Amino acid sequence: GFHDDERGKREPRTAVGQLVEYVEGYFGRAAVEEADAKVRKTLMPPIYLQRPGHSLTVVGLEVRKDGSRNLLVFDPMYIVSKEMRRLKDGLVRRPQATAPLLKMYRRGVASLSRYRDFEIVELTAPAPPSPAWDDV
């Protein structure tokens, strides 16, 4: 697990700082390099994250232009937005703005900092030899 270090409240000594560092390294272990890609794909499965009273599925990490980082999560408390459903169903080819679509999937350091403890579960099997998206 990840716990706040009483010696300091700054990243990466905070529980959330340790968590974000770990998640970045975890997904980076099997990153698939693609030239000029804004999105880096990974062969790693999701991480299951438990914070006090709630669990989330971590599916990625976002690094913003300013260097801030967000966990990208699926949260069972949220339903898929109307805009995301329209995009998924092909009713919209390209959204006008991605920020509103991603808002419910982002968990930044500020929002996670109210928690002092996190636990994770990850699969320990090796990454597959080839990307699943190549088989489609």
N, C-alpha and C positions, 0 to 999 in steps of 0.2 A: 504494500500500500504506500501511499504518499501522505505525509503528515507535515504540518507546519513546523518549522524549526524555530524554537523559541529564541534563538540567538539573533534572528533577523527576519524581517517581514518582506524583504525584497526578493524578486525573482533571482535565481531559481531556487532559493531556500524555502519559499512558500510551497505548500502542497500543490497548488495550481501551477506554479512555475516548474516544479519537478515533473508534474504530469505532462505539461505541454512539451517539455524537452524530451521526455520519454516517447510520447506519441510521434513527434517529428522523427526521432531515430528509428522507431519501430517501422513506420511506413516507408522510410528511406532505405531500409535494408533490402528491399526487393523492388525498388523503383525501376520503372521501364523508361529509359531515356529516349526521347523523341526530339528531334531538332526543332527549335523555335516553338516549342509547345508551352502554352500558358499553364496547362494542367499536366501534372506529372501523374501518370498511372502507377499503381503498385500491384504486386501480386499477393500482398499480405491480406489476410482476412480481417474483418472488423475487430475492434476491441470492445469488450463489454465493460462499461464503467458504472460503478456504484458510488453514489454520493449519499450523504445522509438522507434516508427516506425516499430515494428515487434511483432508477437505473436508466442509462442511456446506451445507445450503440454508437461508438465512434467509428465513422467510415472514412475520415480523412482529416487533413490539416490544411488550413488556408493561411498563406503568408501574404499580408497586404503590402501595398507599395511603400507604406510608412514603416514596415518591418513588424507591425503588430501581427499577432497570430490568433487564429480562431480554430477551435475544434469544430469539425463538421460532424453533426450527430443526427441520428434518428431518435426522436423522443416520443414514446408511446402516449404521452399526454396531449400531443398535438395531432390534429387532423390535417390532411393535405389541403393546401389552399386551393381555391377555385382557379386561380391563375396557373398554379402548377398542374392541376388536372387538365386544364385546357392545353397546356404545352405538351403534356404526356400523351394526350389523345390526338395530337396533331392538328388541333383547331387553331393553333398559333404556330407560325414557323420560327419566329425569333422574338423573344420578349423585348419590349421597349427598354426595360431596365432590369438588370439581374439582382440588384440589391434587395428589392422587396421579395423576390422569389427565394432568396437565400437566407433572409432574416431569421426565419424560424428554425433553420438548420445550423446557425452559427452560435457557438458558445465561446465568448471571449474571456480573457483573463479577468476583466472587471466583473463580469456576471458570475464567474466561478469562484472568485476570491472570497465570497461570503462563507464558503465551506473550508474547513480546516483539514478534512480527511477525505481521501478517495481510495477506492480499491478497484482493481481491474482484473478481468479474466481474459486471457488470450489463448488462442490455439497454438500448440507447440509443434504441430506438424510442419515439415519444410514447405516452402513456397513451391507451387507447381512449376514444372520446367518451362511451360509456355503459357502465355496469357489466355484466359478463358474467352476473351472477346475475339481471339483469332479463330476459335472454333465455331463461331456463329455464322 
